[in-house]
């Protein structure tokens, strides 16, 4: 087991009465020097460091830790005189436990956690009744009388006048929100801070432990389980705390807090102190001219509140000590820490875990104007393979811009499949938007560099990238900034509509038709028409949704992915459960095996989705399905874009949740790009799986709107305007049938291999006799006569003759 770094020797150690050696009191304090082995190449010699000890109060276990950490020689002298027994005892301890601490050793996660258990105070321990308890010990020169609030028992702690005065002097103002912090978040929300780095004084239960105290973490449907929505202290008093171990010296600059995420309870902290430490035992509070700074906390449970420290503090540990809380609730909070890790080139642990990228891309958050400018820059760099167009406007009149990447931009090539990525249906889920902007830059650069994989993909595929479906919602989230928008600011459109679930519910129409076999109204298993009520002007449909539907109907997309945030999983349809009595139930499509492969192709090539060691973002562990999930088995949604795309068009659509943090800090974008880059490319390549072909007539002309059926799969597709089609299928042999109005039905066996590339499967069909007769009659300006009418006329003529 690797040793933990030695605690700071310049800070006083917090003391407890049960941890003191009972030596006789003396008037004069001891002063001492700790002699470390010299690090010089020649060896030998010692380096001396001064150490201050309180009068005869020596923390036994702390001394033992120091002696365990290295080979030291201690010389104590009393100003005036010294107890020889004490000096001899200390020297004996020093000589008996000699070890070398001249070099720091990196620590492994598991070993480090064991060290934490064995070397730290128990996090859920309390002082015994009547025992002297110092939760936070300051510098000896700054010690003062303990406030009455800390020595008296109160059912609800109230800040003292001094604290309120300091609190008022530090009230959060507009300038704090408008000025972006210099240092990024440490990563509680993004999970860069592991559960082992979070500790707390007490917890109500495991589901409300310190590991749940992460900014924007969401509670499960059943809150009284392992997945609750905050850290909640085991009891309400001013001695509770939650602590973050940065595992290296860090310049702390600010704290962001939230209350508990819950449907049934209201809990948040209204004020708190901030303390820092280098060894997790001696703590120094953040102070100003008035004393300890009391930071203003939350006034409700969801809106994040940012407090910047009066001045940056360098330490390894940071602790939040709640001082007051919502009167009708309890101590519960979620938080994020802002800090800049200091460079430590000698620490292999941190260098091993640092993520870097070699791609020269624009890693920043782009507002609407900057996004438009970036698209123009890409188009200028690669004018022969890119085109900028818009599919409509938002509620506030912002154009919904898309970039097309193809070797012949602006036109559909017969036999070339069309692919789309869209993002930003929820305006506050920003990571997907930036990934698409990074993807278009990357593909342009790699195409110019001659990357054969990218060149082949662009020449054989028409790719459409729509980075911002809901620019109005994004604008709200962008103004609040990363970490400060909460979980939902900017999620909906300007008129309060969730675009992702604003499409027609075609599932119910299909299932009702299948359940009522004798029903006069038959619904096809594909290209189900949109109900009339949805097309009316009074329907609650966002203008952005109507623009997307028109776009989907205009272009024959084959495969698509909509990038979302807040989780790390790929969801495939159906998204709506078939039974009206259930809220979660696996509801497969007829192409379930294809959708599962498509989802796995993205998840398996992502750096984290299928990593069994990672923790769940919020409440769901998707590892049992290898980072994929059927949408209806997760949570039922009517009118999702995935279900609509499958039932109304030929396109197979999936929802790709690209990160736990919806709006990660700008500094996280390079790592997020590395996490998703390969997956984004691999998923686009899947458009070339299955079969493809052209359905022609006897004269070689393509037949539009022909129906392609696969035996055993109750879902058909249709040919495009030029008679071409693409049918996604897994490897295997399939009996494929083609039928069109006025043409004979043709059947063919098509085999799909394991190699990338769709199998060519063309059809030539001839017209039926009736269709040929109609064509001839129409050509010569005559219409076919109904046999029944002819007979009626003949009978009428015979009747006249008989008269």
GUKOLSE-789357 format. One line per field, with one value per residue (C-alpha): x negated, y, z. Coordinates in nm, 3 decimals, decimal comma. Layout:
BEGIN
px <- [X_...]
py <- [Y_...]
pz <- [Z_...]
END
This chain:
BEGIN
px <- [0,000_-0,139_-0,186_0,033_-0,145_-0,255_-0,030_-0,132_-0,376_-0,312_0,052_0,167_0,340_0,701_0,716_0,965_0,947_0,952_0,647_0,414_0,127_0,193_-0,129_-0,161_-0,067_-0,346_-0,349_-0,595_-0,521_-0,751_-0,920_-1,060_-1,235_-1,163_-1,470_-1,401_-1,666_-1,841_-1,747_-2,098_-2,271_-2,551_-2,312_-2,358_-2,269_-1,927_-1,703_-1,542_-1,189_-1,043_-0,734_-0,514_-0,351_-0,080_-0,180_-0,229_0,059_-0,076_0,163_0,058_0,208_0,082_-0,270_-0,239_-0,134_-0,434_-0,667_-0,508_-0,552_-0,925_-1,259_-1,269_-1,476_-1,296_-1,468_-1,237_-1,344_-1,144_-1,205_-1,382_-1,378_-1,267_-1,143_-1,411_-1,156_-0,950_-1,252_-1,373_-1,029_-1,002_-1,350_-1,271_-0,964_-1,164_-1,446_-1,217_-0,999_-1,254_-1,136_-1,230_-0,998_-1,240_-1,018_-0,639_-0,487_-0,179_0,125_0,374_0,745_0,825_0,515_0,581_0,936_0,806_0,564_0,855_1,040_0,744_0,588_0,878_1,126_1,448_1,673_1,987_1,853_1,985_1,837_1,950_2,176_1,965_1,658_1,481_1,530_1,354_1,500_1,282_0,955_0,803_0,451_0,365_0,307_0,657_0,842_1,128_1,424_1,654_1,984_2,281_2,450_2,182_2,200_2,576_2,823_3,080_3,337_3,259_2,928_2,945_2,643_2,509_2,515_2,148_2,213_2,511_2,298_2,031_2,301_2,444_2,101_2,065_2,409_2,420_2,450_2,504_2,136_2,054_2,283_2,178_1,805_1,707_1,484_1,119_1,099_1,318_1,525_1,331_1,579_1,837_2,107_1,896_1,783_1,413_1,429_1,486_1,705_1,389_1,301_1,625_1,673_1,919_1,961_2,285_2,553_2,918_2,868_2,658_2,879_2,817_2,444_2,166_2,135_2,483_2,386_2,308_2,441_2,757_2,771_3,125_3,320_3,490_3,866_3,855_3,653_3,607_3,351_2,981_3,030_3,149_3,100_2,839_2,616_2,824_2,662_2,762_2,862_2,923_2,655_2,376_2,109_2,203_1,983_1,920_1,563_1,393_1,044_0,883_0,593_0,346_0,280_0,554_0,630_0,991_1,187_1,558_1,846_2,178_2,461_2,811_3,073_3,202_3,368_3,697_4,063_4,182_3,953_3,794_3,441_3,162_2,884_2,926_2,574_2,242_1,874_1,585_1,271_0,956_0,681_0,367_0,406_0,783_0,721_0,611_0,866_0,856_1,178_1,220_1,203_1,238_1,212_1,527_1,415_1,523_1,707_2,064_2,168_2,528_2,673_2,992_3,344_3,498_3,379_3,305_3,147_2,767_2,604_2,242_2,021_1,668_1,410_1,277_0,939_0,819_0,690_0,439_0,499_0,579_0,906_1,208_1,495_1,843_1,991_2,367_2,458_2,831_3,090_3,453_3,655_3,902_3,636_3,296_2,931_2,918_2,708_2,556_2,244_1,964_1,622_1,435_1,060_0,742_0,521_0,162_-0,092_-0,258_-0,484_-0,622_-0,284_-0,227_0,129_0,251_0,046_0,188_0,545_0,508_0,690_0,534_0,631_0,418_0,706_0,671_1,035_1,221_1,289_1,526_1,896_2,045_2,343_2,575_2,362_2,040_2,202_2,304_1,954_1,797_2,019_1,906_1,543_1,588_1,768_1,486_1,222_1,410_1,639_1,645_1,793_2,002_2,320_2,502_2,880_3,165_3,475_3,692_3,705_3,746_4,021_3,802_3,713_3,367_3,288_3,228_2,901_2,767_2,445_2,442_2,122_2,107_1,898_2,191_2,354_2,701_2,830_2,938_2,733_2,910_2,787_2,624_2,782_2,862_2,760_2,839_2,719_2,929_2,874_3,013_3,379_3,340_3,166_2,971_2,814_2,518_2,261_2,430_2,437_2,063_1,985_2,160_1,970_1,647_1,744_1,793_1,454_1,289_1,437_1,333_0,975_0,943_1,084_0,828_0,557_0,662_0,776_0,905_1,170_1,323_1,286_1,466_1,744_1,802_1,792_2,044_2,277_2,475_2,439_2,655_2,554_2,811_2,641_2,916_3,284_3,385_3,167_3,410_3,368_2,992_2,976_3,129_2,884_2,588_2,665_2,668_2,346_2,204_2,301_2,545_2,845_2,959_3,121_3,392_3,323_3,351_3,484_3,809_3,885_3,984_4,349_4,277_4,279_4,047_3,947_3,823_4,174_4,377_4,425_4,750_4,832_4,844_4,784_5,138_5,286_5,082_5,147_5,521_5,542_5,350_5,559_5,890_5,848_6,207_6,170_6,268_5,975_5,657_5,326_5,012_4,702_4,497_4,539_4,838_5,000_5,007_5,352_5,554_5,582_5,205_5,187_5,438_5,312_5,462_5,258_4,991_4,700_4,379_4,271_3,936_4,114_4,304_3,977_3,813_4,108_4,098_3,722_3,767_4,035_3,829_3,504_3,498_3,295_3,189_3,027_3,014_2,905_3,029_2,767_2,892_2,735_2,768_2,695_2,450_2,651_2,799_3,179_3,360_3,735_3,998_4,001_4,368_4,504_4,784_4,981_5,159_5,124_4,744_4,488_4,188_4,195_3,967_4,148_3,953_4,003_4,017_3,655_3,546_3,238_3,121_3,180_2,990_2,692_2,702_2,712_2,428_2,214_2,210_2,189_1,913_1,683_1,742_1,464_1,694_2,039_1,948_1,686_1,804_1,596_1,776_2,054_2,407_2,474_2,790_3,008_2,988_2,710_2,711_2,415_2,637_2,731_2,380_2,464_2,790_3,156_3,497_3,665_3,994_3,818_3,648_3,945_4,245_4,281_4,558_4,474_4,096_3,885_3,753_4,095_4,225_3,924_3,960_4,336_4,366_4,042_3,776_3,528_3,412_3,353_3,185_3,131_2,767_2,703_2,344_2,258_2,372_2,322_2,566_2,359_1,996_1,737_1,538_1,228_1,407_1,477_1,145_1,200_1,565_1,460_1,214_1,485_1,729_1,521_1,484_1,847_1,975_1,788_1,870_2,241_2,241_2,077_2,367_2,583_2,404_2,529_2,811_2,935_2,977_3,089_3,310_3,658_3,709_3,973_3,916_3,783_3,521_3,705_3,705_4,037_4,108_4,309_4,263_4,300_4,002_4,101_3,871_4,013_4,046_4,020_4,353_4,221_4,184_4,004_4,060_3,844_3,748_3,836_3,571_3,670_3,368_3,395_3,188_3,299_3,094_3,052_2,814_2,605_2,809_3,027_3,357_3,652_3,729_4,046_4,126_4,470_4,604_4,943_5,000_4,698_4,650_4,490_4,129_3,940_3,570_3,330_3,075_2,776_2,619_2,257_2,048_1,821_1,904_2,106_2,469_2,558_2,685_3,034_3,205_3,553_3,714_4,091_4,346_4,689_5,003_5,243_5,501_5,241_5,128_5,488_5,541_5,217_5,315_5,663_5,524_5,269_5,538_5,770_6,021_6,117_6,188_6,564_6,707_6,857_7,160_7,250_7,214_7,454_7,704_7,690_7,734_8,037_8,189_8,142_8,308_8,602_8,659_8,651_8,908_9,149]
py <- [0,000_0,337_0,593_0,897_1,237_1,378_1,643_2,004_2,085_2,455_2,433_2,361_2,031_2,033_1,875_1,668_1,598_1,225_1,253_1,444_1,318_1,403_1,584_1,838_2,187_2,438_2,807_2,810_2,632_2,386_2,470_2,199_2,123_1,829_1,706_1,536_1,335_1,552_1,497_1,590_1,342_1,295_1,173_1,228_1,536_1,659_1,946_2,119_2,260_2,450_2,316_2,477_2,269_2,391_2,380_2,011_1,923_1,678_1,484_1,126_0,980_1,274_1,212_0,848_0,941_1,170_0,901_0,644_0,875_0,913_0,895_1,198_1,319_1,535_1,772_1,947_2,226_2,418_2,787_2,775_2,405_2,068_1,744_1,487_1,204_1,367_1,435_1,077_0,941_1,147_1,054_0,687_0,716_0,890_0,634_0,331_0,426_0,539_0,542_0,743_1,015_1,186_1,106_1,103_0,782_0,785_0,613_0,384_0,451_0,136_0,161_0,526_0,450_0,195_0,458_0,694_0,440_0,357_0,701_0,944_1,015_0,824_1,045_0,948_0,997_1,245_1,391_1,226_1,429_1,673_1,619_1,925_1,939_2,169_2,102_2,365_2,478_2,806_2,944_2,978_3,352_3,397_3,187_3,362_3,282_3,015_3,166_3,091_2,916_2,647_2,582_2,578_2,324_2,464_2,275_2,509_2,691_3,066_3,273_3,523_3,898_3,888_3,616_3,800_4,111_3,916_3,745_4,079_4,203_3,898_3,890_3,754_4,032_4,053_4,112_3,762_3,598_3,827_3,771_3,415_3,245_3,204_2,840_2,558_2,315_2,031_1,784_1,674_1,689_1,535_1,255_1,345_1,364_1,006_0,890_0,815_1,186_1,294_1,268_1,404_1,433_1,232_1,111_1,021_0,701_0,564_0,707_1,054_1,008_1,243_1,072_1,208_1,569_1,650_1,952_1,875_1,511_1,377_1,156_0,837_0,792_0,608_0,849_0,628_0,408_0,415_0,698_1,013_1,373_1,526_1,480_1,513_1,530_1,278_1,553_1,925_2,119_2,360_2,089_1,909_1,927_1,784_1,764_1,730_1,587_1,728_1,480_1,755_2,115_2,324_2,693_2,708_3,007_2,944_2,721_2,648_2,502_2,361_2,210_1,854_1,728_1,584_1,577_1,534_1,736_2,079_2,092_2,339_2,523_2,901_2,987_2,812_2,849_2,734_2,578_2,445_2,210_2,040_1,727_1,699_1,751_2,111_2,343_2,715_2,903_3,163_3,499_3,867_4,182_4,087_3,734_3,405_3,463_3,334_3,272_3,311_2,981_2,886_3,021_2,720_2,375_2,384_2,714_2,700_2,980_3,078_3,229_3,336_3,329_3,672_3,557_3,222_2,971_2,695_2,364_2,001_1,968_2,195_2,163_2,318_2,375_2,457_2,723_2,767_2,588_2,601_2,617_2,345_2,119_1,979_2,008_1,888_2,018_1,951_2,135_2,200_2,342_2,581_2,537_2,522_2,219_2,329_2,168_1,862_1,700_1,451_1,296_1,005_0,949_1,281_1,266_0,920_1,046_1,369_1,366_1,550_1,578_1,635_1,774_2,144_2,242_2,535_2,406_2,668_2,734_2,915_3,145_3,183_3,440_3,247_2,923_3,088_3,228_2,888_2,732_2,999_2,927_2,554_2,627_2,859_2,595_2,318_2,482_2,173_1,940_2,168_2,372_2,586_2,599_2,647_2,435_2,707_2,952_2,936_3,101_3,411_3,418_3,260_3,046_2,676_2,635_2,303_2,205_1,945_1,749_1,558_1,532_1,689_1,922_2,044_1,741_1,387_1,127_0,809_0,520_0,742_0,723_1,032_1,063_1,326_1,436_1,687_1,838_2,100_1,993_2,073_2,409_2,355_2,028_2,203_1,926_1,771_2,108_2,157_1,799_1,854_2,180_1,997_1,714_1,942_2,103_1,764_1,619_1,923_1,908_1,533_1,550_1,814_1,602_1,302_1,075_0,776_0,683_1,033_1,078_0,749_0,840_1,182_1,050_0,771_0,950_1,272_1,397_1,666_1,830_2,042_2,161_2,374_2,278_2,508_2,821_3,020_2,779_2,769_3,146_3,131_2,864_3,045_3,368_3,184_3,005_2,663_2,516_2,801_2,712_2,427_2,117_2,276_2,643_2,661_2,308_2,415_2,642_3,004_2,897_2,623_2,312_2,012_1,956_1,603_1,486_1,721_1,491_1,312_1,000_0,743_0,449_0,455_0,462_0,159_-0,045_0,026_-0,091_-0,410_-0,484_-0,431_-0,656_-0,605_-0,228_-0,057_0,182_0,001_0,161_0,057_-0,055_0,225_0,582_0,632_0,964_1,251_1,300_1,599_1,748_1,776_1,973_2,233_2,577_2,545_2,234_2,275_2,223_2,425_2,597_2,421_2,083_2,165_2,268_1,938_1,734_1,916_1,854_1,483_1,447_1,631_1,436_1,051_1,001_0,645_0,681_0,957_1,037_1,311_1,410_1,483_1,526_1,449_1,076_0,840_0,589_0,525_0,485_0,314_0,290_0,235_0,517_0,459_0,156_-0,033_-0,099_0,205_0,064_0,070_0,346_0,124_-0,182_-0,315_-0,232_-0,349_-0,246_-0,509_-0,405_-0,445_-0,649_-0,376_-0,097_-0,284_-0,320_0,048_0,151_-0,084_0,043_0,387_0,278_0,021_0,271_0,544_0,574_0,550_0,414_0,048_0,096_-0,124_0,077_0,407_0,509_0,589_0,952_0,972_0,671_0,423_0,174_0,087_-0,151_-0,460_-0,361_-0,244_0,125_0,092_0,094_0,054_0,391_0,252_0,037_0,352_0,591_0,605_0,905_0,969_1,152_1,114_1,197_0,840_0,676_0,932_0,895_0,517_0,512_0,809_0,792_0,541_0,680_0,480_0,736_0,690_0,921_0,945_1,083_1,199_1,304_1,330_1,706_1,881_2,199_2,111_2,376_2,487_2,317_1,979_1,997_1,843_1,537_1,508_1,524_1,241_1,042_1,073_1,123_0,761_0,685_0,972_0,839_0,472_0,549_0,737_0,437_0,214_0,378_0,146_-0,175_-0,387_-0,379_-0,106_-0,086_0,067_-0,044_0,009_-0,061_-0,243_0,075_0,131_0,419_0,437_0,372_0,604_0,508_0,133_-0,074_-0,287_-0,574_-0,813_-1,150_-1,187_-0,813_-0,634_-0,297_-0,180_0,109_0,293_0,398_0,759_0,984_0,819_0,464_0,406_0,260_0,159_-0,101_-0,138_-0,505_-0,719_-0,991_-1,282_-1,402_-1,224_-1,277_-0,930_-0,843_-0,529_-0,408_-0,089_0,025_-0,094_-0,327_-0,695_-0,810_-0,929_-1,134_-1,192_-1,340_-1,086_-1,175_-0,927_-0,992_-0,891_-0,657_-0,288_-0,194_-0,254_-0,542_-0,431_-0,572_-0,419_-0,500_-0,469_-0,505_-0,487_-0,334_-0,543_-0,601_-0,367_-0,096_-0,138_-0,111_0,206_0,347_0,273_0,418_0,730_0,769_0,778_1,006_0,737_0,614_0,250_0,179_-0,003_-0,339_-0,293_0,042_-0,116_-0,391_-0,140_0,059_-0,259_-0,362_-0,015_-0,032_-0,376_-0,254_0,041_-0,192_-0,424_-0,134]
pz <- [0,000_-0,104_0,171_0,175_0,148_0,482_0,633_0,633_0,913_0,908_1,018_1,371_1,428_1,552_1,894_2,086_2,455_2,396_2,172_2,403_2,608_2,972_3,052_3,332_3,228_3,171_3,114_2,827_2,499_2,329_2,005_1,786_1,461_1,232_1,052_0,718_0,535_0,280_-0,085_-0,208_-0,441_-0,196_0,068_0,436_0,629_0,730_0,637_0,933_0,941_1,232_1,405_1,672_1,946_2,185_2,553_2,633_2,398_2,148_1,931_1,977_1,665_1,459_1,588_1,501_1,146_1,110_1,234_1,004_0,704_0,723_0,894_1,120_1,410_1,664_1,903_2,145_2,372_2,624_2,651_2,977_3,072_2,940_3,086_3,016_3,023_2,756_2,533_2,572_2,492_2,179_2,063_2,123_1,905_1,634_1,626_1,646_1,349_1,090_0,730_0,424_0,299_0,068_-0,232_-0,274_-0,411_-0,637_-0,498_-0,659_-0,613_-0,414_-0,195_-0,137_-0,023_0,225_0,354_0,396_0,607_0,828_0,870_0,899_1,172_1,128_0,921_1,107_1,460_1,714_2,033_2,349_2,577_2,773_2,556_2,428_2,052_1,804_1,458_1,294_1,450_1,334_1,374_1,745_1,719_1,578_1,831_2,004_2,220_2,083_1,962_2,181_1,892_1,902_2,275_2,325_2,200_1,957_1,748_1,458_1,431_1,367_1,262_1,512_1,450_1,360_1,104_0,959_0,922_0,738_0,536_0,423_0,322_0,098_-0,064_-0,414_-0,669_-1,039_-1,099_-0,974_-1,227_-1,509_-1,454_-1,546_-1,288_-1,382_-1,270_-1,405_-1,197_-1,037_-1,185_-0,929_-1,195_-1,471_-1,234_-1,265_-0,886_-0,776_-0,490_-0,290_-0,296_-0,128_0,249_0,500_0,875_0,877_0,640_0,688_0,491_0,210_-0,064_0,082_0,136_0,034_-0,306_-0,392_-0,320_-0,683_-0,867_-1,071_-0,965_-1,002_-0,764_-0,874_-0,898_-0,567_-0,357_-0,053_-0,225_-0,312_-0,561_-0,391_-0,490_-0,255_0,045_0,361_0,705_0,967_1,207_1,194_1,381_1,285_1,307_0,983_0,675_0,331_0,205_-0,133_-0,172_-0,487_-0,446_-0,532_-0,441_-0,597_-0,616_-0,496_-0,622_-0,571_-0,467_-0,642_-0,434_-0,483_-0,257_-0,265_-0,581_-0,462_-0,559_-0,202_0,027_0,041_0,178_0,119_0,299_0,333_0,455_0,501_0,579_0,361_0,507_0,346_0,456_0,335_0,548_0,617_0,990_1,037_0,882_0,806_0,741_0,468_0,644_0,576_0,788_0,980_1,066_0,916_0,589_0,594_0,235_0,129_0,016_-0,164_-0,136_-0,314_-0,414_-0,788_-0,890_-0,848_-0,646_-0,711_-0,441_-0,527_-0,249_-0,143_-0,266_-0,409_-0,155_-0,228_-0,053_-0,121_0,070_0,082_0,326_0,325_0,671_0,663_0,918_0,853_0,646_0,538_0,856_0,754_0,607_0,693_0,589_0,229_-0,055_-0,394_-0,495_-0,739_-0,654_-0,878_-0,872_-1,075_-1,002_-0,963_-1,197_-1,052_-1,317_-1,067_-0,993_-1,230_-1,108_-1,247_-1,567_-1,636_-1,608_-1,804_-2,138_-2,430_-2,796_-3,104_-3,311_-3,389_-3,338_-3,186_-2,835_-2,693_-2,646_-2,946_-2,920_-3,217_-3,397_-3,335_-3,452_-3,778_-3,822_-3,759_-4,026_-4,271_-4,185_-4,250_-4,575_-4,681_-4,601_-4,782_-5,040_-5,264_-5,002_-4,777_-4,806_-4,550_-4,556_-4,311_-4,257_-4,102_-3,813_-3,437_-3,237_-3,201_-3,570_-3,552_-3,855_-3,799_-3,985_-4,110_-4,287_-4,561_-4,621_-4,949_-5,263_-5,452_-5,201_-5,281_-5,470_-5,397_-5,578_-5,681_-5,471_-5,206_-4,858_-4,652_-4,286_-4,023_-3,680_-3,490_-3,146_-2,915_-2,912_-2,543_-2,553_-2,232_-2,349_-2,501_-2,535_-2,838_-3,012_-2,964_-3,070_-3,403_-3,456_-3,377_-3,611_-3,911_-3,847_-3,808_-4,128_-4,330_-4,199_-4,245_-4,597_-4,691_-4,530_-4,741_-4,458_-4,664_-4,410_-4,406_-4,782_-4,847_-4,604_-4,763_-5,120_-5,049_-4,805_-4,796_-4,438_-4,276_-3,947_-3,759_-3,437_-3,281_-3,312_-3,025_-3,047_-2,831_-2,540_-2,589_-2,564_-2,214_-2,098_-2,257_-2,072_-1,738_-1,826_-1,756_-1,416_-1,336_-1,551_-1,332_-1,477_-1,692_-1,780_-2,160_-2,202_-2,365_-2,660_-2,613_-2,595_-2,340_-2,562_-2,536_-2,900_-2,839_-2,746_-2,966_-3,267_-3,364_-3,164_-3,443_-3,209_-3,076_-3,426_-3,531_-3,217_-3,214_-3,573_-3,496_-3,187_-3,371_-3,671_-3,784_-3,779_-4,105_-4,073_-4,164_-4,072_-4,263_-4,074_-4,228_-4,356_-4,130_-4,225_-3,977_-3,816_-3,934_-3,585_-3,564_-3,888_-3,771_-3,671_-3,322_-3,238_-2,969_-3,202_-3,195_-3,514_-3,474_-3,473_-3,793_-3,957_-3,864_-3,995_-4,328_-4,345_-4,269_-4,540_-4,802_-4,771_-4,782_-4,464_-4,386_-4,042_-3,785_-3,433_-3,205_-2,948_-2,598_-2,256_-1,887_-1,924_-2,089_-2,291_-2,637_-2,640_-2,927_-3,007_-2,922_-2,668_-2,577_-2,391_-2,559_-2,243_-2,103_-1,750_-1,741_-1,728_-1,802_-2,024_-2,296_-2,619_-2,924_-3,285_-3,561_-3,631_-3,269_-3,362_-3,600_-3,349_-3,080_-3,312_-3,409_-3,042_-2,954_-3,243_-3,079_-2,716_-2,767_-2,938_-2,680_-2,423_-2,121_-2,207_-2,172_-1,899_-1,614_-1,364_-1,413_-1,177_-1,289_-1,378_-1,167_-1,092_-1,379_-1,437_-1,807_-1,794_-1,808_-2,163_-2,259_-2,249_-2,446_-2,346_-2,501_-2,459_-2,327_-2,068_-1,937_-1,931_-2,160_-2,391_-2,644_-2,963_-2,957_-3,258_-3,269_-3,292_-3,540_-3,765_-3,770_-3,836_-4,073_-4,276_-4,377_-4,124_-3,822_-3,545_-3,205_-2,907_-2,805_-2,456_-2,478_-2,120_-1,759_-1,764_-1,996_-2,012_-1,936_-1,883_-2,185_-2,047_-2,065_-2,439_-2,559_-2,338_-2,439_-2,802_-2,750_-2,574_-2,865_-3,180_-3,284_-3,194_-3,408_-3,711_-3,656_-3,620_-3,953_-4,122_-4,016_-4,284_-4,527_-4,362_-4,503_-4,861_-5,119_-5,478_-5,743_-5,841_-6,216_-6,476_-6,805_-6,965_-6,690_-6,525_-6,147_-5,976_-5,682_-5,376_-5,427_-5,110_-4,997_-4,766_-4,581_-4,489_-4,112_-4,043_-4,008_-4,116_-4,475_-4,639_-4,966_-5,258_-5,318_-5,607_-5,828_-5,733_-5,506_-5,154_-4,853_-4,600_-4,280_-4,189_-3,985_-4,156_-4,290_-4,580_-4,642_-4,876_-5,010_-5,200_-5,400_-5,496_-5,648_-5,766_-6,122_-6,119_-6,061_-5,737_-5,750_-5,493_-5,450_-5,194_-5,073_-4,856_-4,613_-4,521_-4,223_-4,416_-4,426_-4,734_-4,823_-5,057_-5,397_-5,454_-5,762_-5,894_-6,234_-6,233_-6,513_-6,522_-6,475_-6,767_-6,621_-6,577_-6,940_-7,067_-6,866_-7,002_-7,366_-7,325_-7,162_-7,441_-7,708_-7,516_-7,419_-7,078_-7,003_-6,981_-6,687_-6,782_-6,562_-6,729_-7,076_-6,987_-6,851_-7,173_-7,384_-7,183_-7,221_-7,602_-7,622_-7,417_-7,653_-7,957_-7,801_-7,754]
END
